[in-house]
Amino acid sequence: MTVIDCCLHSPLHQNTCCLGRRRRKRLRHGNERLEAKLSQVSRCGAGGSACQRVERIIDLMKVFCLLATLCFSVAGASNPQLAEIKTVYILPMTYSLDQFLAIRLTKGGVVQVVTDPKLADAILSDHIGSSLEEKLKSLYPPEKVKDADKDKDKDKDASSFGAPMAGGTRSKGAVFLLDHKTHNVLWSDYVRPKSAQPEDLNRAADKIAGQLEKDKRVKKEK
């Protein structure tokens, strides 16, 4: 056995080799952990700030979706009578918008437009107020009652509905859907035509009818 062989087989040499293997193993594990952290940082951005921003955006989107759902739920439950409206009588409107609305509502199948107010479930008007009340009275005259019951009916009407709204001027853009029996406003919208030209009036009628159709669908689903 040579001197070199004796050195290789000596306990000191074996211990030194074991220590070297352990150090190399530790270095290898350390490098693997470092590479994993660097890969994570490269994906998320410097210091993970990009990932944090993405998480915040996702949280905000969840909150927005929840709020939108609540809003639609409240809107759908606010007036379920709207879904039951099938026939509508349209009063004359500024710039003859009623003609364009009749075409759009009939063509889109939103509601059936009738020419006899007695067949209508609701009235579509571009104004409310005392003038509208007078118009509704002429369209739906009260039934004749006995003289002894007139005072009772007057008191009942005053306590139930109160005084009619003052004014009645047309706002050139507002539309109101009213129950012809109670005179309550079931639905309203505001779409002001840019001008009195047929193109602008037709565009406004499309928006009004589209919104009414959308609101009726939401309330029917609820």
Buried (B, 14 or more C-beta within 10 A) or exposed (E): EEEEEEEEEEEEEEEEEEEEEEEEEEEEEEEEEEEEEEEEBEEBEEEEEEBEEEEEEEEEEEEEEEEEEEEEEEEBEEBEBBBEBEBBBBBEBBBEBBBBBBBBBBEEEBBBBBEEBEEBBBBBBBBBBEBBBEBBEEBBEEEEEEEEEEEEEEEEEEEEEEEBEEEBEBEBBBBBBBBBEEBEBBBEBEBEBEEEEEEBBBBBBBBBBBBBBEBBEBBEEB
